[in-house]
Structures are given as C-alpha cells and as structure tokens.
Amino acid sequence: MKDLLELSIADAREGLSQGDFSAKEYTQSHIEEIEAANDALNAFILKTPEKALEMAEKSDERIAKGEAGILEGIPLGIKDLFCTEGVGTTAGSHILDGFKPTYSSTVNTNLWNAGAVMLGKLNLDEFAMGSSNETSYFGPCVNPWRRKDDQVKLVPGGSSGGSASAVAAHLCAGATATDTGGSIRQPAAFTGTVGLKPTYGRVSRWGIVAFASSLDQAGPITRTVDDAAIMLQAMASYDEKDTTSVNLPVPDYQEQMAGKIKGLTIGIPKEYRLDGMSDEIEALWQQGIDWYKEAGAKIVEVSLPHTKYALPAYYIVAPAEASSNLARYDGVKYGLRVEGDDIISMYENTRAEGFGAEVKRRILMGTYVLSAGYYDAYYLKAQKVRTRIKQDFDEAFEKVDMLLTPTTPSPAFAEGEKSGDPLEMYLNDIFTVTVNMAGLPGISVPAGMSQSGLPLGLQLIGKPFDEGNLLKAARVIEQSAGELPEPERWWS
C-alpha cells in the first residue's frame, strides 16, 4: 500500500475517480501507517479508524453514483482544536479531558460535505500556545526529519505540529491547522510541507477552540501547493455563525493558479534582514528572489518600518485575548473538575491542575496587560502598533503584488533546546506574526535543505483575499526547488 501513501490529494482524486483503488483501500493504507508510526511520532492524539472506514465506504457509494465532492474519499487528519461531534476534543489540554462536543466546527462540516474522511485528531501545543508542540498535555509531537548523522528528536514546530508531522510522514493526505502567529507556516517550514494561512475571515472560526480571536485563522497543511488550493476550496465559506466571517464567494483556487506570474511585482521587506541571520537562510532568500526574476517577476525592495514592534505587540494582544477566552474553563460545565471546599477553590484547583505552564504564563501576561492602570500602557498601545503594521502593508501593496520572506530564522531544533527560554521560543515567530497582526494571507513553501539536511521554507505574504495569486506564485517556488528529499522512515 506504500505507493498509495505517496499520492498527492490531486493524484488520489484522479485515482479514485478512475476506479484505480477504492476510498476504503486508500483509507485503510493510512490507518495501517498510523498504527506503524504513531508511537514514534505522537502525531495523533486520538485515532478514529472505525469512523474513517465508515466514511470511506460512503465515499465509495457517492463516487459510484457520480456524486463525488472535491475531497471525496480523501483521508485527513484534524487538528484537535476543531470541535468534532461525538469525538473527543481536547485542544491538547488536560482541562478538556472527556469533552465530546455535540456539534462540529464549520470547517469540519464543510470538509465532510466535500467528502473528506477523518482519520483522527492531531497533536498540538496546548490551546495552540507554542512554537514547537512541546506544551501538549499528551506529550511532544516528533518531527519525522532528523539531522544528518544524528538521532536526536527534533520538534515539528507549533502549534500545528501534529498536522505538519502527520502530513510529512504520509500518515494522512492533508490536515487542518490553525495559525495565530505562525502556527501553520512555521511547522510547515520545519517539516518540508506546504502551509497556507488564509486571510482573516476567509475561513470560519466557529467551532474552533479559541486562543486569540482577532488573530486565529484556520488553513490547510499539505504536501503540494495544488493540494493546499484544493483543501482551502473545501474549507472556506461564509458563515453567519462567525461574526468575523467575510461574505465573499469562494473562488476556484486551482483555476486562479493557472498561468504565468510574468508581470507580478514581488516586494522584499528590508526590515526582515535581521542582524545575525544565518548565511543559509540569507542564501535561501536570495535563491527565491532569483527564481522569481527568472520567472518574469519584478523585484522591488519595500519598507515595513513598524516590523520591529510586531513581536512585542503580538505578545500583548494574543495573551490578552487568551486570558479572556480561557476564563470559560472553570470545571463547572464540561471537562476536568477538581473539587474544592467551595466554588472559588474548585475554580482555582481545576485551573491549577488543568492548565500547563505555558498556558498559565500567557493567562497571567494577558490578565496583567488588561488590568487597571496597565490597559492604556500595554494593550491600547499594542493595538495602535497593530494599526501601524497594517498601514505599512497597505502602503507596500500600492507598489507590489506580494512579499517574499523567509518563513523561519532557522531549521527545526531539538526537543528541549529552546523550551526553557520563553523569549528564545517566541523569536521563532519573528517572520510570521506580522501577517496575523494585519489579517493577511501567507503561505510557506519548501524551498531547500539546510546544511544539516533539514527542510527550509520561504514565505509569501499576499493582499487580502488574494489567495489565488499567492498560490500561483507559491507554485513557482515549488517548481523551481524541484523534488526535495523525503524524511527517512526511521520510525518503521
């Protein structure tokens, strides 16, 4: 069944429609691979093989009747931040132990309507707070990649580490993910996969466990740019249940990807050239610039002067919103409950035992910046900086169609290497947080390999709701980079 696992979503759709194999066979091959690999990778928190096979059988019936959806019979992993009706949803946290939603997120509903098959729920940093997938209550997820001549376990990035690891290791054809400050793009770069963060409001947030509501956005992690377009097509919709959902028709992204990029203008933000940036990241960025010149694009340097304030502003806004969103987890209605002498002590005991250290740290930070006497000095000022960051992008997009940057300042690092230093960990988001602060679409595409034999990604940042052009330009990187290596299957 190994050859089935290597199929892209686009190729698998073709094979299913031609009757080369059944959805049940295709799903079974992934179930077997998960069984073989998950003990080593810890990508799946919860496996749902019976449900997957039942969904696959229904897909086969629809294919036979000529009623196939755009993801008919395609087995996906679902980040455990998306509520799934009757299936445990934990957000990677002890505090949601035993929680089985009575509803599914809009994104999941859209995927099931498109014919997708659910293989299970994927690991993540607790409440999506992290850049390495080391804060999960269910243990760290492991990157399928290893450094040359080195057996040290590497992180897959976060918070969507389970999604990225599972896709890179071929445990699923594609996966859902979320991005609050880079949590789709950074793990995609660390695992050699494609990670697409859509425009804020393009994909419904309803039924997704909230971290920072004004920043969170769902998107796909896949192995190819074409697959990202297919998954976004299925995931995106207008949703009346989400007040931030934008009422715009969902275009045919594959159709929009057609054609050449000749004539596009691509901006290079000078503020992203950081002091101490590694030579290999600098060389990769220059390689990307050269590829676009060869493809007929015009390259222009632009300035985003408020970039240096983005990370500190983000780490005020995101924890502030998190402290508000996580106030609902009190042990009263659902999830973990730790008894106390009275209701106040029950709240305290439940939250003390239910939340991990990083979540507690961010709740405390957020509560502090929202408290009396500090609100104006911190939260209000951070929101003003956010407005300036958005204005920087608006001015840049008057001159260029999109921006090209590195996705991360380094390749994947080892477990425990940075987790003891929160500031060092937060710096992993330095190239990605501006996109969330401005509500823009961004995509990370595998572009090369580090000297240590690990994947590196380049990021494209687009205009609002211009995902079609972003995907078209992303394919230039994919085609120019050529066929990159796959991780060695050390886990089987």
N, C-alpha and C positions, 0 to 999 in steps of 0.2 A: 504493500500500500504506500511505500515511501514516495513513489512518483506522484501520487495524488496530493500528498502534503506539500509538494513543491509548486503546485499550481497557484498562480495569482487568482484573485477573485474574478478578474475579467476572463481568464482562461477556463476557470472552473465553471463559470456561467455558460460558456460555449460548450464545454464537455457535457454538462447536464442537459442542455437543450438538444444536443445531438444524440443523447442516449448512450454516450460512451461509458457512463457509470451512473449509478443512482445517487440521489441525495443521501439515502441511508448508508450506502457504501462509503461515500465521501465523509459523512459524519462519523461513522464507525472508525475510520482510519485516524481521525483526530482524537477520538475518545481513547484509542489504544496508545497513541503517542503521549497524551496527557498522563495516562497511567504509568508509562515508562519514565517520564521526565519530571513529573511534578514534585516528587520527593526531593530531588536535587535542586530544582529551580524555585519552588514555592510560589509559582505564579498564580495558581488558582487557590483561593480561599475555600470555595465551595464548588464541587463538581456536580453537574446535573445530567448524567448520561441518559437516564431513562426519559427525561423530558426532551433531551436533544433528539433521541431516536424517534420519539412520538412526533415531534415537529418535522423531522426529516421525512417520515412516511407521508405526512400530509402534503409536504412539498412535492414529493413524487406524484401524488394524486393530481395536484394542480398542474404540474408540468405535463402530465399525460393528457390533461384536458385542454392544454394550450392556455392556461390561466396564470402563468408564472409571473411573479413580481420581479423587480430589478435585483433583488438579493435572494431569489428563490433557491432554497437548499444550501445556502452558504453558512457554514458554522462559524459563529462569532463568540468571542469572549466579552463579557460585560463587566466593566469596572464596578466594584462593589460600592459605588456611590449612587448608582442608578437604582431606584426602587423597582423591585420585580414582584409582581403579585404572587403571593403564596410561597415565595422563595426568600430565604434569609437575606437581609441587607444590613451590613454592619458598619460601613464607612471605615473599616479597618480598626474599629474601636471596641473595647470591652463594654462600654456603656450601652451599646446597642445589641448586646447578647440576646438572642432569642427573638429579635424583631423580625416579623414576617409581614410586609406591607399588604394591605388589602387592595392595592392598586399598582399599576405600572407607570413609570415615567413616560412622558410623551415621546421621548426618543425611542424607548423600547417598543412602545405601541407602534410607532412608525416603522421600526425595523421588522417587527412581526408581520405587519401589514404588507411589507415588501417581500416577505417570505424567508427572512433570516431564521437561523437555528441557534438556540442558546446552549453553549457547552458548559457554562458555569459562570461564577463570579470571580473577578480578578483582584489580586492583592493591590494594596495602595498604602501610601503614608496615611496615618490616622487622620481622618477628616480632611484628607488631601493636603495636610500641612507638612511639607518636606520636599527635599530635592534629591532623595536617594532611596526611598522606600525602606528606610531603616526604622521608621517610627510606628509601623503597623503592629497592632496587638498580636497578630498572627505570625510574627517573625518577619525578618527581612526577605525580600524577593531577591533572587540572584540573577545577574546578567549572564546570558549564555556565552558571552565573549570572555576570553582570557587573554592576558598579555602574552607575548612570545616567551616561551620557556619559563612560564610562571603559572603556578596552580592556585594563586591567591584568588579568593572570590571577589568579584567586582560588583558594585551596585549598578542597577539598571537605570538609575535616575528616578526622579519622582515629580509629582506624586503618583503618576500613572505608570509606575514601574512594572506592575503585573501585566498591564496591557502591552507594554513595549517588549518585555521579556517573552511573553507568550507568542507574540507575532514573530519576533526574531527567531525563536526556536521552532516555529512552524507548529505550535500547539493549537492555533486557530488561524483562520484565513484572514481575519481582521479583528479589531477590537474597538470598543468605545472607550473614550477617555475624557478627562476634563482638564482645563487649563485656566488657572487663576493668576499665575505669574510666570508661566513657562512649563507647566506640568504635562503638556502634550509634547512640546517641541524639544525640551531638554532630554527626556528619556528616549525620544526617537533618535536624537543625535548620538546618545550613548550606546544604542543597540543597533545602529545601521538600518533603521526603519524610517518611514515617512510619517511625519506628524503634522496634522493640519488643525490649527486653531482658527475657527471661523470668526467673522465679525460679530461683536456683541449684539445679541438679538436675532441672529440668523437661525440659531437652533434653540428650541425651548429649554428652559431650565426647570420646568415643572416636574416634580417627582425626582429631582436630583438633590441629594443631601447638600445643603448649602454650607459653604465656607465663607466666602466674601461675595455677597450677592451682586454688587456692581462690577465685579471683575470676572466671576465664574463664567465659563463658556465650554460647552461640550463639543467634541470633534472626534475624528477617527485617527487610529494608528494602523497603518497598513504596510505592505512590502513594496508597493509601487505607487507612483503618482496617480496613475489611471484608477487604481483601486480606491485611493482617497476620494477621487471625484465621484465614484460610484457610491461609496458609503455616505458621503455628505449629501448626495442627492436623496438618499433614503432617510437620513436623519433630520434634515432641515424641514421646517414647516412654520407657518404662522399658528400661534396657539393663544386663544383667548384666555386660557388659564394662567398664562405668564404675562404679566403687565409690561415686561420689557421686550416681549417678542415683537418683531417688526413685521408689519403686514405688507410683505412684498412677495411676488410669485417666486417659486424656486426654479431657477433656470436649469437647462440641461448642461451640466458642467462638462461632460465629455464632449459635447458639441462645441462648447465655448473654448475648449482646449485645442481644437483643430487649428491648423495654420501655423505660420511662422511668427517669430517675435520681432522680425526686422522692423525698425522704426520705433520700437519701445525705448523709453529713456529710463535708465536704472540709476538710482542715486546711491552714493557711497557716503554714509554719515561719518564725518571726520572725528566726531566725539567717541566713536566706537573703537578707535585705535588707542587702546589702553596702554599705559606705562606697564612694562613688564609682560606684555602679551607674548606668548611663546612663539618661536620662529615658525613652528609647523602650522599654527593657527593663522598667522600672518600670511604664510605661503599658500595655504588653502584658500584664503580670501582672495588673494591675487589671482590664483588659478581660476576662481569663479568669475572674476572680472574679465579675464582673458577669454573664457568660454563665451561670455555674453558679447564681447566685441566681435568674436568670430561668427556669432550667430546673427550679427547685424544690429545689435542694440547699441544705443548711445550711452556712454558712461559719464555721469556728472557728479562731482563732489558736492554734498549738501551739508548744512549745519543744523544740528538739533541741540541748541545751546543749553537746554534745561535737562539734558540726559543725566548729568551728574547728580541731580536731585531725585531721580526716578526711584532708585532703590530705597533711600530713606523714607520717601513719601509713601511708597508701596508698603513698607513695613510699619507704617502708621495706619493707613487706610484698611489694609487687609485684616490685621488683628482687631481693629476697632469693630469692623463688621462681624468678624468671627465671634467676638465676645458677646455681641447681641444675638447672633444666630444660635450659638451654643447654650444660651440661657434656658432653652426649652428642655434640655436633657437633665431631668431632676429626679428620675426614679419613680415618678407618680403614674404616668400613663402607659409607658412601654419601656422595654429594655431592662437594663440592670437596676435592681433596687437593693441598697444596703440599709438595713433597718437602723433606727436611732431612737433616742428617748422621746423625741418629738419630731414634728415635721421639719424644723430647721436642721436638726442634727442628721435627719435622714437625707436631706438635700446635700449637706456637707459630706457625709460619709459616701454617698453614691458618687458624687462628682470627684471626690478624692481618689476613690478606688477605680472609677470608671474611665477617667481620662489619663492619658500618658503624659510624660514630662513635656514634650514639645507643645502639645495642645494646651496644657496648663500655662506654659510660658507665654503663648500667644494670647490666651484669655486675659492673663494678668497685664500684658502690654496694652491690649485693647481697652480694658477697663480703665487703666491709668490715663491713657490719652483722651478718653471721653469724660473723665471725671471733672468735677467743678474746679475751676482755676487752671485747668490744663487744656480744655477743649479748644479754646482760641489759639493757644500757643502751639498746639500739635495738630489736632485733627483738621481744624479750619484752614490752617496754613498748608497742610498736605493737600487738601482739596484745591487750593489756589494753585499749587505747584502742578497738580494734575491738569488743570485747565491750561496752564502754560505749555505743558508737554503736548497736549492735543493741538494747541496752536502751532507749535513747532512743526508737527507733522502736516498740518493743513498748509503751511507755507511751503514746505518741501514738496508737497504733492501738486503745487502750482507749476513746478518745474519738471517733476519726474513722475513716472507711472508707478514705480515701486522702489523699494530699497533692498540692498543686498548687504548682509552682515554675517559674521559667524553666529552659530547657534549657542555654543558654549565656550568658555575660556580654556577648556581642557577636555581630553577624552575621559572616559569613565574612570573612577578612582576606586580604591579598595574599601571594603566594609570597615567601618571604624576609623578610617583615615581622616575624615573631616567632621564626623558626627559629634565629637567632643567640643567643637568650636562653632557655636551657632553663627557667628559673624562670617566665618570662612564658608560655612554651608550656604548662607544667604547670598554670598557673592556668586554662586553658581547661576543665579537668575539675572545677572547683570545685563545680558543682551536681550532678555525676553520680557522683562516686566513692563517696559515702555509700551509694548503692544497692547497689553491688558489695560494699562492706565488710560490709553487713548481709544480703547474699544475696537482696534483694528484687526484684520485678518493677518495671520502669519503662518508660514509653513517651513518645516525643517526637512531637508532632503540629504540623504547620504551622498557625500562628495569626495571622500578619500579615506585613507588609512593613516593612522599615526605611526611614528617610528616604532612604537611598542606593539604594533599590529592590531590596533583598536579603531573602530569606525569614528569618523568625524563628520559633522553636518554643517551645511550652510543654510542660513535663514533668509527667506524673502518676506518682506512686510508690504502689504498692499493697501490700497484705498478701501474705504468702507464698501462692503458688498461687491467687491471686485474679485471674488474668489476664482472666477473663470480665468481671468488674465494671470492671476497668481499661479494657478495650476499649469497653465500653458508655459509660463516662464520656468516653473519648477521642473518641468519635463526636460528643459534644456540642460539643467544640471545633471539630471538622471541619465540622459543620453550621452552627455559629454564625459561623465565619470566612467561610463561603461559598466560592465558586470563586475561588481565588487565581490570580494570573498564572502563566504558564509561562515558562521562560527563552527568550529569543530564540535562534533557531537560527543563531548566528554561525559555527558550525563547518562548515556545508554550503554 
